[in-house]
Amino acid sequence: MFVEELNVGGRRVPLVHLAKDENAIVFSDVHFGLRYGGRTLSLHEDLSNFLDHLNDEDKTRLLVLLGDIFELWSGSLRDVFQDALNPLRLIARLSSSVIFVPGNHDRISARMRFPGSRWAGEIYVTPDILLLDVEGKKVLLFHGHQLDNLFLLTKGLWRVQSYIYLFSEMLFALPGPLEWFFAALATLTVLLLLFLFHATSLLMEATIILASIILFSPLIILLWRDLQDKVWYGFVQKIGPRLFKSRLRGKSIESLAVSKPLKKLVSFLESYPEIGRVDVVIFGHTHVPGFLVSNGKVFINTGSWVKNSYNSDNGVENKTYVRIEGGKVRLCKWDGKEVVLFEKEIQGKKQIFNNNYYGL
């Protein structure tokens, strides 16, 4: 394995060259620290079991963490560290190199840097995309929120959630329930400010408005942190399977493979001679694993390591991942042992599909 960095539209994108006999493992959406209703939703213990297997196997050359590994939107830092401790310890024991491609839930870690990385047994963070070269065939990897209509409509506003998380964790670090006392005190200060002061100039009016926004923010942020999981896990995901036959219609592998954002991204990358044709596209984000061959390209959704209500209701698998080895790309499931759900020879010589899983 060797690595070169490409300049793609002003961004440095790593291109990892894998020999045919070198093995890569890709998984996403573990959401360390995710809790709801007193239940732990992250299947981190199963992931530890899987990583133990990789350590015993001792042939993984590259491990790709394809985003939303950490729940840094709603999980408490205590829960995040508690869930992640053993899996990260096992990852550190691997002899493979590790590349982390942040997702929307752990985007705040995208600026991490590990100076002096030599790529062999090291950790590397790339903010947006990763490219692999397997025997001349190009594999594109990214988290997948870049294809989400909600994120496309709000542009970069979704990143505000990361700052809300950081600020709320600072408040939660106060002793006892002081965060709510502080928020209430700040809100009362706003009301007192509005009652006592009357703007006599445009500058004074702007100052009062700015002070009000700042003082109101602790209460708004705490309420947001308290409500977001109740709205998403307590409401949306419970009624979603009843309203739609599959989770979040429009996010299936079939629809995403022909979506304009993905076509635009692939065309942009293929316009660079040093990249050329993209043969395989791998992403996560939707938590719904899938495998599709269309127009000579392979599209794979890595799925998730999260326990969701729609999983059991709709027969959607979790604990899924992608293995690239011996010139083949496979979508696999961990159930105490590796189960191959789909497989395709990247060179295009052979295809094997398990029609009992997802129709193509």
C-alpha positions as CSV (number, residue, x, y, z in Angstrom):
1,M,0.0,0.0,0.0
2,F,1.2,3.5,-0.8
3,V,-0.6,6.9,-0.7
4,E,-0.5,10.0,-2.7
5,E,-2.3,13.3,-2.1
6,L,-4.2,14.9,-5.0
7,N,-5.2,18.5,-5.3
8,V,-8.9,18.3,-6.2
9,G,-10.6,21.7,-6.5
10,G,-8.2,23.2,-4.0
11,R,-8.7,20.3,-1.5
12,R,-6.2,17.7,-0.6
13,V,-7.7,14.3,-1.2
14,P,-5.8,11.1,-0.3
15,L,-5.6,8.4,-3.0
16,V,-4.6,5.1,-1.4
17,H,-3.2,2.4,-3.7
18,L,-4.0,-1.1,-2.6
19,A,-2.4,-4.2,-4.1
20,K,-4.8,-7.0,-5.1
21,D,-3.8,-9.1,-2.1
22,E,-4.3,-6.2,0.4
23,N,-7.4,-6.1,2.4
24,A,-9.5,-3.0,3.4
25,I,-12.5,-2.9,5.8
26,V,-15.0,0.0,5.7
27,F,-17.8,0.7,8.2
28,S,-19.7,3.8,9.3
29,D,-22.5,5.0,11.6
30,V,-21.6,3.5,14.9
31,H,-22.7,6.6,16.9
32,F,-20.7,5.9,20.1
33,G,-22.7,7.4,23.0
34,L,-26.1,7.2,21.4
35,R,-28.9,6.8,24.1
36,Y,-32.6,7.1,24.0
37,G,-35.2,6.3,26.7
38,G,-32.6,4.7,28.9
39,R,-31.5,2.3,26.1
40,T,-28.1,2.1,24.5
41,L,-28.6,2.3,20.7
42,S,-25.0,2.0,19.6
43,L,-24.0,-1.7,19.1
44,H,-20.5,-1.0,20.4
45,E,-20.1,-4.4,22.1
46,D,-20.8,-6.2,18.8
47,L,-18.3,-3.9,17.1
48,S,-15.7,-4.8,19.8
49,N,-16.4,-8.5,19.0
50,F,-15.9,-7.8,15.3
51,L,-12.6,-5.8,15.9
52,D,-11.4,-8.7,18.1
53,H,-11.9,-10.9,15.0
54,L,-10.0,-8.5,12.8
55,N,-7.1,-8.6,15.3
56,D,-7.1,-12.4,15.2
57,E,-7.4,-12.4,11.5
58,D,-4.4,-10.1,11.3
59,K,-4.6,-9.3,7.6
60,T,-6.5,-5.9,7.5
61,R,-4.2,-3.5,5.7
62,L,-6.5,-0.5,5.8
63,L,-9.4,0.3,8.1
64,V,-11.7,3.2,7.0
65,L,-14.1,4.8,9.5
66,L,-16.6,6.4,7.2
67,G,-18.3,8.9,9.4
68,D,-20.7,9.2,12.3
69,I,-18.5,7.0,14.4
70,F,-19.1,9.3,17.4
71,E,-22.4,10.7,18.4
72,L,-21.3,14.3,18.9
73,W,-24.7,15.9,18.3
74,S,-26.7,14.4,21.2
75,G,-24.7,11.8,23.2
76,S,-23.1,13.0,26.4
77,L,-19.3,13.0,26.3
78,R,-19.3,10.6,29.2
79,D,-21.4,8.1,27.2
80,V,-19.3,8.7,24.0
81,F,-16.1,7.9,25.8
82,Q,-17.6,4.9,27.6
83,D,-18.8,3.3,24.4
84,A,-15.7,4.1,22.4
85,L,-13.1,3.1,24.9
86,N,-12.8,-0.6,24.2
87,P,-13.4,-0.4,20.3
88,L,-10.7,2.3,20.0
89,R,-8.3,0.2,22.1
90,L,-8.9,-2.7,19.8
91,I,-8.4,-0.5,16.7
92,A,-5.1,0.7,18.2
93,R,-3.9,-2.9,18.3
94,L,-4.5,-3.5,14.6
95,S,-1.4,-3.4,12.5
96,S,-3.4,-1.6,9.8
97,S,-3.5,2.0,8.9
98,V,-6.7,3.9,9.9
99,I,-8.4,6.6,7.9
100,F,-11.2,8.5,9.5
101,V,-13.7,10.4,7.2
102,P,-15.9,12.4,9.5
103,G,-19.7,12.5,9.0
104,N,-22.3,15.1,10.0
105,H,-22.5,13.9,13.6
106,D,-18.7,14.0,14.2
107,R,-17.8,16.8,11.8
108,I,-16.2,18.8,14.7
109,S,-13.3,16.2,14.6
110,A,-12.6,16.9,10.9
111,R,-9.7,19.3,11.8
112,M,-7.8,16.8,13.8
113,R,-4.3,16.2,12.5
114,F,-1.7,13.6,13.4
115,P,1.7,15.1,12.3
116,G,4.4,12.8,11.1
117,S,2.0,10.1,9.9
118,R,3.8,7.6,7.7
119,W,0.5,5.8,6.8
120,A,1.8,2.4,8.1
121,G,-0.1,1.6,11.3
122,E,-1.0,5.3,11.6
123,I,-4.3,7.4,11.8
124,Y,-5.2,9.9,9.2
125,V,-8.2,12.2,9.0
126,T,-9.6,13.5,5.7
127,P,-12.5,15.9,6.0
128,D,-14.7,14.9,3.1
129,I,-13.7,12.2,0.7
130,L,-11.2,9.3,0.2
131,L,-10.2,7.5,-3.0
132,L,-8.8,4.0,-3.3
133,D,-7.0,2.5,-6.2
134,V,-7.4,-1.2,-6.4
135,E,-5.5,-2.7,-9.4
136,G,-6.3,0.4,-11.4
137,K,-10.0,0.5,-10.4
138,K,-11.0,3.7,-8.5
139,V,-13.2,3.5,-5.3
140,L,-14.8,6.7,-4.0
141,L,-15.7,6.8,-0.3
142,F,-17.5,9.6,1.6
143,H,-20.0,9.6,4.5
144,G,-23.2,10.4,2.5
145,H,-24.8,13.4,4.1
146,Q,-23.6,15.3,1.1
147,L,-26.5,13.6,-0.8
148,D,-29.2,14.3,1.8
149,N,-31.8,16.7,0.6
150,L,-32.1,18.3,4.1
151,F,-28.4,19.1,4.2
152,L,-28.4,20.4,0.6
153,L,-31.3,22.7,1.3
154,T,-29.8,24.2,4.5
155,K,-26.3,24.5,2.9
156,G,-23.8,24.7,5.7
157,L,-26.3,25.6,8.4
158,W,-26.3,22.0,9.7
159,R,-22.8,22.6,11.0
160,V,-24.3,24.9,13.7
161,Q,-25.5,21.7,15.5
162,S,-21.8,20.9,16.3
163,Y,-21.4,24.2,18.0
164,I,-24.7,23.8,19.9
165,Y,-23.3,20.5,21.1
166,L,-20.1,21.9,22.3
167,F,-21.8,24.8,24.1
168,S,-24.4,22.5,25.7
169,E,-21.7,20.1,27.0
170,M,-20.0,23.1,28.6
171,L,-23.2,23.9,30.4
172,F,-23.8,20.2,31.4
173,A,-20.3,20.2,32.9
174,L,-21.6,22.6,35.6
175,P,-22.2,20.9,39.0
176,G,-25.7,19.4,39.5
177,P,-28.6,21.2,37.7
178,L,-26.8,24.5,37.6
179,E,-27.0,24.6,33.8
180,W,-30.8,25.2,34.0
181,F,-30.3,27.7,36.8
182,F,-27.8,29.6,34.7
183,A,-30.1,29.5,31.7
184,A,-33.0,30.8,33.7
185,L,-30.9,33.5,35.2
186,A,-29.7,34.6,31.8
187,T,-33.3,34.7,30.5
188,L,-34.5,36.8,33.5
189,T,-31.6,39.1,32.8
190,V,-32.9,39.6,29.2
191,L,-36.4,40.4,30.5
192,L,-35.0,42.9,33.0
193,L,-32.8,44.4,30.3
194,L,-35.8,44.9,28.0
195,F,-37.9,46.4,30.9
196,L,-35.3,48.8,32.2
197,F,-33.6,50.1,29.0
198,H,-35.3,51.8,26.1
199,A,-33.3,52.2,22.9
200,T,-32.7,55.9,22.1
201,S,-30.5,55.2,19.1
202,L,-29.9,52.6,16.4
203,L,-26.6,51.5,18.0
204,M,-28.3,51.1,21.4
205,E,-31.1,49.1,19.8
206,A,-28.6,46.8,18.1
207,T,-26.7,46.3,21.3
208,I,-29.8,45.3,23.2
209,I,-30.8,42.8,20.5
210,L,-27.4,41.3,20.4
211,A,-27.2,41.0,24.2
212,S,-30.7,39.4,24.2
213,I,-29.7,36.8,21.7
214,I,-26.5,35.9,23.7
215,L,-28.4,35.7,27.0
216,F,-31.3,33.7,25.5
217,S,-29.0,31.2,23.9
218,P,-28.3,28.9,27.0
219,L,-32.0,28.2,27.4
220,I,-32.6,27.7,23.7
221,I,-29.6,25.3,23.5
222,L,-30.6,23.3,26.5
223,L,-34.1,22.9,25.3
224,W,-32.8,21.9,21.8
225,R,-30.6,19.2,23.4
226,D,-33.5,18.0,25.5
227,L,-35.9,17.8,22.6
228,Q,-34.0,16.7,19.6
229,D,-33.8,13.0,20.5
230,K,-37.4,13.0,21.6
231,V,-38.5,14.4,18.2
232,W,-36.2,12.1,16.1
233,Y,-36.1,8.8,18.0
234,G,-39.4,9.2,19.9
235,F,-41.5,10.4,17.0
236,V,-40.0,10.4,13.5
237,Q,-38.6,6.9,13.5
238,K,-41.7,5.5,15.1
239,I,-44.1,6.8,12.5
240,G,-41.6,6.6,9.6
241,P,-42.0,2.8,8.9
242,R,-45.8,3.2,9.0
243,L,-45.8,6.1,6.6
244,F,-43.2,4.7,4.2
245,K,-42.6,1.1,3.2
246,S,-38.8,1.7,3.6
247,R,-36.9,4.1,5.8
248,L,-36.9,7.7,4.4
249,R,-38.1,7.2,0.9
250,G,-35.6,8.9,-1.5
251,K,-32.6,7.6,0.4
252,S,-32.6,4.0,-0.9
253,I,-29.5,2.9,-2.7
254,E,-31.4,2.8,-6.0
255,S,-32.5,6.5,-5.8
256,L,-29.2,7.8,-4.4
257,A,-27.2,6.1,-7.2
258,V,-29.0,8.2,-9.8
259,S,-29.3,11.4,-7.7
260,K,-28.0,14.6,-9.1
261,P,-25.7,15.4,-6.2
262,L,-23.9,12.0,-6.6
263,K,-23.7,12.3,-10.4
264,K,-22.3,15.8,-10.0
265,L,-19.7,14.6,-7.5
266,V,-18.6,11.6,-9.6
267,S,-18.4,13.7,-12.8
268,F,-16.3,16.3,-11.0
269,L,-13.8,13.7,-9.8
270,E,-13.7,11.9,-13.1
271,S,-12.8,15.2,-14.9
272,Y,-9.3,14.9,-13.3
273,P,-7.0,12.7,-15.4
274,E,-5.1,11.4,-12.4
275,I,-8.4,10.0,-11.1
276,G,-10.2,8.8,-14.3
277,R,-13.2,6.6,-14.1
278,V,-14.8,5.9,-10.7
279,D,-15.8,2.3,-10.6
280,V,-17.1,1.8,-7.0
281,V,-18.9,4.3,-4.8
282,I,-19.2,3.6,-1.0
283,F,-21.1,5.7,1.5
284,G,-23.3,5.4,4.6
285,H,-25.4,8.0,6.5
286,T,-28.9,6.5,5.9
287,H,-28.3,3.4,8.1
288,V,-29.8,1.2,5.4
289,P,-27.3,-1.1,3.8
290,G,-27.5,-1.7,0.1
291,F,-25.7,-3.0,-2.9
292,L,-26.4,-2.0,-6.5
293,V,-24.7,-2.4,-9.9
294,S,-25.8,0.3,-12.4
295,N,-24.2,1.5,-15.6
296,G,-21.1,-0.5,-14.9
297,K,-20.6,1.1,-11.5
298,V,-21.0,-0.5,-8.0
299,F,-22.9,1.5,-5.4
300,I,-22.7,0.4,-1.7
301,N,-24.3,1.7,1.4
302,T,-22.3,0.5,4.5
303,G,-25.4,0.5,6.8
304,S,-24.9,1.0,10.5
305,W,-24.0,-0.4,13.9
306,V,-27.1,1.1,15.6
307,K,-30.2,-0.5,17.0
308,N,-33.2,1.4,15.4
309,S,-36.9,0.6,15.6
310,Y,-37.2,0.4,11.8
311,N,-34.5,-2.2,11.6
312,S,-36.5,-5.1,13.1
313,D,-39.8,-3.7,11.7
314,N,-38.6,-3.7,8.1
315,G,-36.0,-6.4,8.0
316,V,-33.2,-3.9,7.6
317,E,-29.9,-5.3,8.6
318,N,-27.4,-3.7,11.0
319,K,-23.8,-4.6,11.9
320,T,-22.9,-4.4,8.2
321,Y,-19.6,-3.3,6.6
322,V,-17.7,-3.5,3.4
323,R,-14.7,-5.7,2.7
324,I,-12.3,-5.1,-0.2
325,E,-10.0,-8.0,-0.8
326,G,-8.5,-10.0,-3.7
327,G,-9.9,-7.7,-6.3
328,K,-13.5,-8.1,-4.9
329,V,-15.8,-5.8,-3.0
330,R,-18.3,-7.3,-0.6
331,L,-21.1,-6.1,1.6
332,C,-20.9,-8.2,4.7
333,K,-22.8,-8.6,8.0
334,W,-21.2,-9.5,11.4
335,D,-23.2,-12.0,13.3
336,G,-20.5,-13.6,15.3
337,K,-18.9,-14.5,12.0
338,E,-18.7,-12.8,8.6
339,V,-21.7,-13.3,6.4
340,V,-21.3,-12.2,2.8
341,L,-24.5,-10.5,1.6
342,F,-23.2,-9.3,-1.8
343,E,-20.0,-9.7,-3.7
344,K,-18.6,-8.4,-7.0
345,E,-15.3,-8.8,-8.7
346,I,-14.1,-5.2,-9.2
347,Q,-12.4,-6.2,-12.5
348,G,-15.9,-7.2,-13.7
349,K,-15.2,-10.8,-14.4
350,K,-17.6,-12.3,-11.8
351,Q,-20.7,-11.3,-10.0
352,I,-22.5,-13.0,-7.1
353,F,-25.7,-11.7,-5.7
354,N,-27.8,-13.0,-2.8
355,N,-31.3,-12.3,-4.1
356,N,-32.8,-13.1,-0.7
357,Y,-31.4,-9.8,0.7
358,Y,-32.0,-6.8,-1.6
359,G,-33.5,-6.9,-5.0
360,L,-31.4,-5.3,-7.8
